[in-house]
């Protein structure tokens, strides 16, 4: 997984629900993009100090909600329909943010430039599709 590690489970009464909520938050906020792989159930259990069955229940909840798809060889991945952005776009956004931060750019300036480039690109394509 390329996003920040999930925090330790906070609600001792329902750790599976906590894990579910944390991953759901990462998915719906766009921090995990379409087709990005989640850690294995065992890795999640180990990272959070819970039993593998608890982590497996959380993954099942995510799957039931259509947020992830689990396949034996491919592992558990964010469902394409659940993510805000495709994984490839999200990776490029992360790269842009890292490069801008390294250059000392202000977030508002970067966002303004992205908006201007987006509009210019959209206007350029609008004339060719009519």
mmCIF file of the C-alpha atoms, coordinates in Angstrom:
data_MODEL
# 
_entry.id   MODEL 
# 
loop_
_atom_site.group_PDB 
_atom_site.id 
_atom_site.type_symbol 
_atom_site.label_atom_id 
_atom_site.label_alt_id 
_atom_site.label_comp_id 
_atom_site.label_asym_id 
_atom_site.label_entity_id 
_atom_site.label_seq_id 
_atom_site.pdbx_PDB_ins_code 
_atom_site.Cartn_x 
_atom_site.Cartn_y 
_atom_site.Cartn_z 
_atom_site.occupancy 
_atom_site.B_iso_or_equiv 
_atom_site.pdbx_formal_charge 
_atom_site.auth_seq_id 
_atom_site.auth_comp_id 
_atom_site.auth_asym_id 
_atom_site.auth_atom_id 
_atom_site.pdbx_PDB_model_num 
ATOM 1   C CA . UNK A 1 1   ? 0.000   0.000   0.000   1.00 0.00 ? 1   UNK A CA 1 
ATOM 2   C CA . UNK A 1 2   ? 1.407   3.410   -0.860  1.00 0.00 ? 2   UNK A CA 1 
ATOM 3   C CA . UNK A 1 3   ? -0.723  5.561   1.436   1.00 0.00 ? 3   UNK A CA 1 
ATOM 4   C CA . UNK A 1 4   ? 0.218   6.370   5.013   1.00 0.00 ? 4   UNK A CA 1 
ATOM 5   C CA . UNK A 1 5   ? -0.084  3.437   7.407   1.00 0.00 ? 5   UNK A CA 1 
ATOM 6   C CA . UNK A 1 6   ? -3.423  3.083   9.091   1.00 0.00 ? 6   UNK A CA 1 
ATOM 7   C CA . UNK A 1 7   ? -3.615  4.101   12.704  1.00 0.00 ? 7   UNK A CA 1 
ATOM 8   C CA . UNK A 1 8   ? -3.984  1.602   15.493  1.00 0.00 ? 8   UNK A CA 1 
ATOM 9   C CA . UNK A 1 9   ? -7.540  0.521   16.159  1.00 0.00 ? 9   UNK A CA 1 
ATOM 10  C CA . UNK A 1 10  ? -9.085  2.871   18.702  1.00 0.00 ? 10  UNK A CA 1 
ATOM 11  C CA . UNK A 1 11  ? -12.399 1.267   19.615  1.00 0.00 ? 11  UNK A CA 1 
ATOM 12  C CA . UNK A 1 12  ? -11.659 -1.866  21.620  1.00 0.00 ? 12  UNK A CA 1 
ATOM 13  C CA . UNK A 1 13  ? -15.266 -3.034  21.300  1.00 0.00 ? 13  UNK A CA 1 
ATOM 14  C CA . UNK A 1 14  ? -15.238 -3.279  17.498  1.00 0.00 ? 14  UNK A CA 1 
ATOM 15  C CA . UNK A 1 15  ? -11.741 -3.396  16.030  1.00 0.00 ? 15  UNK A CA 1 
ATOM 16  C CA . UNK A 1 16  ? -13.019 -4.873  12.760  1.00 0.00 ? 16  UNK A CA 1 
ATOM 17  C CA . UNK A 1 17  ? -15.329 -1.888  12.327  1.00 0.00 ? 17  UNK A CA 1 
ATOM 18  C CA . UNK A 1 18  ? -12.449 0.491   13.116  1.00 0.00 ? 18  UNK A CA 1 
ATOM 19  C CA . UNK A 1 19  ? -10.277 -1.131  10.467  1.00 0.00 ? 19  UNK A CA 1 
ATOM 20  C CA . UNK A 1 20  ? -13.151 -0.998  7.987   1.00 0.00 ? 20  UNK A CA 1 
ATOM 21  C CA . UNK A 1 21  ? -13.698 2.713   8.695   1.00 0.00 ? 21  UNK A CA 1 
ATOM 22  C CA . UNK A 1 22  ? -10.016 3.531   8.303   1.00 0.00 ? 22  UNK A CA 1 
ATOM 23  C CA . UNK A 1 23  ? -9.731  1.808   4.932   1.00 0.00 ? 23  UNK A CA 1 
ATOM 24  C CA . UNK A 1 24  ? -13.073 3.237   3.820   1.00 0.00 ? 24  UNK A CA 1 
ATOM 25  C CA . UNK A 1 25  ? -11.793 6.698   4.676   1.00 0.00 ? 25  UNK A CA 1 
ATOM 26  C CA . UNK A 1 26  ? -8.623  6.157   2.646   1.00 0.00 ? 26  UNK A CA 1 
ATOM 27  C CA . UNK A 1 27  ? -10.667 4.970   -0.325  1.00 0.00 ? 27  UNK A CA 1 
ATOM 28  C CA . UNK A 1 28  ? -13.416 7.582   -0.382  1.00 0.00 ? 28  UNK A CA 1 
ATOM 29  C CA . UNK A 1 29  ? -10.968 10.418  0.306   1.00 0.00 ? 29  UNK A CA 1 
ATOM 30  C CA . UNK A 1 30  ? -8.926  9.404   -2.712  1.00 0.00 ? 30  UNK A CA 1 
ATOM 31  C CA . UNK A 1 31  ? -5.828  8.448   -0.733  1.00 0.00 ? 31  UNK A CA 1 
ATOM 32  C CA . UNK A 1 32  ? -6.178  4.953   -2.184  1.00 0.00 ? 32  UNK A CA 1 
ATOM 33  C CA . UNK A 1 33  ? -6.916  4.919   -5.900  1.00 0.00 ? 33  UNK A CA 1 
ATOM 34  C CA . UNK A 1 34  ? -8.654  2.429   -8.137  1.00 0.00 ? 34  UNK A CA 1 
ATOM 35  C CA . UNK A 1 35  ? -6.896  -0.933  -8.303  1.00 0.00 ? 35  UNK A CA 1 
ATOM 36  C CA . UNK A 1 36  ? -4.393  -0.032  -5.575  1.00 0.00 ? 36  UNK A CA 1 
ATOM 37  C CA . UNK A 1 37  ? -3.556  -3.020  -3.435  1.00 0.00 ? 37  UNK A CA 1 
ATOM 38  C CA . UNK A 1 38  ? -4.327  -3.163  0.264   1.00 0.00 ? 38  UNK A CA 1 
ATOM 39  C CA . UNK A 1 39  ? -1.927  -4.922  2.612   1.00 0.00 ? 39  UNK A CA 1 
ATOM 40  C CA . UNK A 1 40  ? -2.627  -8.595  3.187   1.00 0.00 ? 40  UNK A CA 1 
ATOM 41  C CA . UNK A 1 41  ? -5.028  -9.512  5.959   1.00 0.00 ? 41  UNK A CA 1 
ATOM 42  C CA . UNK A 1 42  ? -2.095  -10.909 7.939   1.00 0.00 ? 42  UNK A CA 1 
ATOM 43  C CA . UNK A 1 43  ? -0.070  -7.742  7.472   1.00 0.00 ? 43  UNK A CA 1 
ATOM 44  C CA . UNK A 1 44  ? -2.984  -5.554  8.555   1.00 0.00 ? 44  UNK A CA 1 
ATOM 45  C CA . UNK A 1 45  ? -3.563  -7.754  11.609  1.00 0.00 ? 45  UNK A CA 1 
ATOM 46  C CA . UNK A 1 46  ? 0.122   -7.611  12.518  1.00 0.00 ? 46  UNK A CA 1 
ATOM 47  C CA . UNK A 1 47  ? 0.355   -3.824  11.989  1.00 0.00 ? 47  UNK A CA 1 
ATOM 48  C CA . UNK A 1 48  ? -2.684  -3.166  14.164  1.00 0.00 ? 48  UNK A CA 1 
ATOM 49  C CA . UNK A 1 49  ? -2.119  -5.853  16.778  1.00 0.00 ? 49  UNK A CA 1 
ATOM 50  C CA . UNK A 1 50  ? -5.365  -7.702  16.125  1.00 0.00 ? 50  UNK A CA 1 
ATOM 51  C CA . UNK A 1 51  ? -6.194  -11.277 15.243  1.00 0.00 ? 51  UNK A CA 1 
ATOM 52  C CA . UNK A 1 52  ? -6.172  -12.142 11.524  1.00 0.00 ? 52  UNK A CA 1 
ATOM 53  C CA . UNK A 1 53  ? -9.871  -13.022 11.784  1.00 0.00 ? 53  UNK A CA 1 
ATOM 54  C CA . UNK A 1 54  ? -10.620 -9.478  12.927  1.00 0.00 ? 54  UNK A CA 1 
ATOM 55  C CA . UNK A 1 55  ? -8.796  -7.991  9.937   1.00 0.00 ? 55  UNK A CA 1 
ATOM 56  C CA . UNK A 1 56  ? -10.518 -10.506 7.653   1.00 0.00 ? 56  UNK A CA 1 
ATOM 57  C CA . UNK A 1 57  ? -13.938 -9.357  8.954   1.00 0.00 ? 57  UNK A CA 1 
ATOM 58  C CA . UNK A 1 58  ? -13.017 -5.758  8.132   1.00 0.00 ? 58  UNK A CA 1 
ATOM 59  C CA . UNK A 1 59  ? -11.979 -6.744  4.611   1.00 0.00 ? 59  UNK A CA 1 
ATOM 60  C CA . UNK A 1 60  ? -15.257 -8.644  4.191   1.00 0.00 ? 60  UNK A CA 1 
ATOM 61  C CA . UNK A 1 61  ? -17.188 -5.505  5.164   1.00 0.00 ? 61  UNK A CA 1 
ATOM 62  C CA . UNK A 1 62  ? -15.240 -3.497  2.594   1.00 0.00 ? 62  UNK A CA 1 
ATOM 63  C CA . UNK A 1 63  ? -15.982 -6.135  -0.025  1.00 0.00 ? 63  UNK A CA 1 
ATOM 64  C CA . UNK A 1 64  ? -19.693 -6.245  0.850   1.00 0.00 ? 64  UNK A CA 1 
ATOM 65  C CA . UNK A 1 65  ? -19.852 -2.469  0.376   1.00 0.00 ? 65  UNK A CA 1 
ATOM 66  C CA . UNK A 1 66  ? -18.231 -2.758  -3.046  1.00 0.00 ? 66  UNK A CA 1 
ATOM 67  C CA . UNK A 1 67  ? -15.170 -0.800  -1.961  1.00 0.00 ? 67  UNK A CA 1 
ATOM 68  C CA . UNK A 1 68  ? -12.652 -3.575  -2.628  1.00 0.00 ? 68  UNK A CA 1 
ATOM 69  C CA . UNK A 1 69  ? -12.341 -6.672  -4.760  1.00 0.00 ? 69  UNK A CA 1 
ATOM 70  C CA . UNK A 1 70  ? -10.460 -9.716  -3.490  1.00 0.00 ? 70  UNK A CA 1 
ATOM 71  C CA . UNK A 1 71  ? -8.861  -12.209 -5.847  1.00 0.00 ? 71  UNK A CA 1 
ATOM 72  C CA . UNK A 1 72  ? -6.578  -15.024 -4.745  1.00 0.00 ? 72  UNK A CA 1 
ATOM 73  C CA . UNK A 1 73  ? -3.552  -14.187 -6.905  1.00 0.00 ? 73  UNK A CA 1 
ATOM 74  C CA . UNK A 1 74  ? -4.056  -10.406 -7.037  1.00 0.00 ? 74  UNK A CA 1 
ATOM 75  C CA . UNK A 1 75  ? -4.885  -9.804  -3.379  1.00 0.00 ? 75  UNK A CA 1 
ATOM 76  C CA . UNK A 1 76  ? -7.365  -7.212  -2.206  1.00 0.00 ? 76  UNK A CA 1 
ATOM 77  C CA . UNK A 1 77  ? -7.564  -4.094  -4.349  1.00 0.00 ? 77  UNK A CA 1 
ATOM 78  C CA . UNK A 1 78  ? -9.679  -0.949  -4.378  1.00 0.00 ? 78  UNK A CA 1 
ATOM 79  C CA . UNK A 1 79  ? -12.660 -1.492  -6.658  1.00 0.00 ? 79  UNK A CA 1 
ATOM 80  C CA . UNK A 1 80  ? -12.510 0.714   -9.757  1.00 0.00 ? 80  UNK A CA 1 
ATOM 81  C CA . UNK A 1 81  ? -16.024 1.983   -9.054  1.00 0.00 ? 81  UNK A CA 1 
ATOM 82  C CA . UNK A 1 82  ? -15.195 2.910   -5.438  1.00 0.00 ? 82  UNK A CA 1 
ATOM 83  C CA . UNK A 1 83  ? -12.235 5.200   -5.947  1.00 0.00 ? 83  UNK A CA 1 
ATOM 84  C CA . UNK A 1 84  ? -12.479 8.914   -6.524  1.00 0.00 ? 84  UNK A CA 1 
ATOM 85  C CA . UNK A 1 85  ? -9.611  8.781   -9.028  1.00 0.00 ? 85  UNK A CA 1 
ATOM 86  C CA . UNK A 1 86  ? -7.938  5.993   -10.981 1.00 0.00 ? 86  UNK A CA 1 
ATOM 87  C CA . UNK A 1 87  ? -4.743  4.754   -9.358  1.00 0.00 ? 87  UNK A CA 1 
ATOM 88  C CA . UNK A 1 88  ? -2.558  6.068   -12.203 1.00 0.00 ? 88  UNK A CA 1 
ATOM 89  C CA . UNK A 1 89  ? -3.942  9.597   -11.782 1.00 0.00 ? 89  UNK A CA 1 
ATOM 90  C CA . UNK A 1 90  ? -3.613  9.430   -8.013  1.00 0.00 ? 90  UNK A CA 1 
ATOM 91  C CA . UNK A 1 91  ? 0.055   8.393   -8.327  1.00 0.00 ? 91  UNK A CA 1 
ATOM 92  C CA . UNK A 1 92  ? 0.725   11.359  -10.602 1.00 0.00 ? 92  UNK A CA 1 
ATOM 93  C CA . UNK A 1 93  ? -1.021  13.712  -8.182  1.00 0.00 ? 93  UNK A CA 1 
ATOM 94  C CA . UNK A 1 94  ? 1.168   12.367  -5.378  1.00 0.00 ? 94  UNK A CA 1 
ATOM 95  C CA . UNK A 1 95  ? 4.261   12.912  -7.541  1.00 0.00 ? 95  UNK A CA 1 
ATOM 96  C CA . UNK A 1 96  ? 3.140   16.462  -8.305  1.00 0.00 ? 96  UNK A CA 1 
ATOM 97  C CA . UNK A 1 97  ? 2.567   17.221  -4.621  1.00 0.00 ? 97  UNK A CA 1 
ATOM 98  C CA . UNK A 1 98  ? 5.966   15.800  -3.682  1.00 0.00 ? 98  UNK A CA 1 
ATOM 99  C CA . UNK A 1 99  ? 7.748   17.793  -6.407  1.00 0.00 ? 99  UNK A CA 1 
ATOM 100 C CA . UNK A 1 100 ? 5.902   20.995  -5.530  1.00 0.00 ? 100 UNK A CA 1 
ATOM 101 C CA . UNK A 1 101 ? 6.659   20.585  -1.821  1.00 0.00 ? 101 UNK A CA 1 
ATOM 102 C CA . UNK A 1 102 ? 10.338  19.913  -2.576  1.00 0.00 ? 102 UNK A CA 1 
ATOM 103 C CA . UNK A 1 103 ? 10.424  23.115  -4.643  1.00 0.00 ? 103 UNK A CA 1 
ATOM 104 C CA . UNK A 1 104 ? 8.821   25.094  -1.818  1.00 0.00 ? 104 UNK A CA 1 
ATOM 105 C CA . UNK A 1 105 ? 5.654   25.861  -3.776  1.00 0.00 ? 105 UNK A CA 1 
ATOM 106 C CA . UNK A 1 106 ? 2.525   26.946  -1.949  1.00 0.00 ? 106 UNK A CA 1 
ATOM 107 C CA . UNK A 1 107 ? -0.399  24.492  -2.188  1.00 0.00 ? 107 UNK A CA 1 
ATOM 108 C CA . UNK A 1 108 ? -2.796  27.235  -3.321  1.00 0.00 ? 108 UNK A CA 1 
ATOM 109 C CA . UNK A 1 109 ? -0.460  28.200  -6.184  1.00 0.00 ? 109 UNK A CA 1 
ATOM 110 C CA . UNK A 1 110 ? -0.194  24.599  -7.367  1.00 0.00 ? 110 UNK A CA 1 
ATOM 111 C CA . UNK A 1 111 ? -3.967  24.167  -7.213  1.00 0.00 ? 111 UNK A CA 1 
ATOM 112 C CA . UNK A 1 112 ? -4.494  27.409  -9.148  1.00 0.00 ? 112 UNK A CA 1 
ATOM 113 C CA . UNK A 1 113 ? -2.084  26.278  -11.866 1.00 0.00 ? 113 UNK A CA 1 
ATOM 114 C CA . UNK A 1 114 ? -3.758  22.863  -12.104 1.00 0.00 ? 114 UNK A CA 1 
ATOM 115 C CA . UNK A 1 115 ? -7.140  24.573  -12.499 1.00 0.00 ? 115 UNK A CA 1 
ATOM 116 C CA . UNK A 1 116 ? -5.815  26.851  -15.250 1.00 0.00 ? 116 UNK A CA 1 
ATOM 117 C CA . UNK A 1 117 ? -4.184  23.966  -17.112 1.00 0.00 ? 117 UNK A CA 1 
ATOM 118 C CA . UNK A 1 118 ? -7.379  21.938  -16.721 1.00 0.00 ? 118 UNK A CA 1 
ATOM 119 C CA . UNK A 1 119 ? -9.517  24.738  -18.147 1.00 0.00 ? 119 UNK A CA 1 
ATOM 120 C CA . UNK A 1 120 ? -7.138  25.381  -21.028 1.00 0.00 ? 120 UNK A CA 1 
ATOM 121 C CA . UNK A 1 121 ? -7.065  21.674  -21.862 1.00 0.00 ? 121 UNK A CA 1 
ATOM 122 C CA . UNK A 1 122 ? -10.853 21.373  -21.602 1.00 0.00 ? 122 UNK A CA 1 
ATOM 123 C CA . UNK A 1 123 ? -11.365 24.425  -23.836 1.00 0.00 ? 123 UNK A CA 1 
ATOM 124 C CA . UNK A 1 124 ? -8.887  23.084  -26.360 1.00 0.00 ? 124 UNK A CA 1 
ATOM 125 C CA . UNK A 1 125 ? -10.723 19.751  -26.520 1.00 0.00 ? 125 UNK A CA 1 
ATOM 126 C CA . UNK A 1 126 ? -14.188 21.327  -26.503 1.00 0.00 ? 126 UNK A CA 1 
ATOM 127 C CA . UNK A 1 127 ? -13.727 22.751  -29.984 1.00 0.00 ? 127 UNK A CA 1 
ATOM 128 C CA . UNK A 1 128 ? -12.678 19.404  -31.440 1.00 0.00 ? 128 UNK A CA 1 
ATOM 129 C CA . UNK A 1 129 ? -15.647 17.431  -30.145 1.00 0.00 ? 129 UNK A CA 1 
ATOM 130 C CA . UNK A 1 130 ? -18.465 19.683  -31.444 1.00 0.00 ? 130 UNK A CA 1 
# 
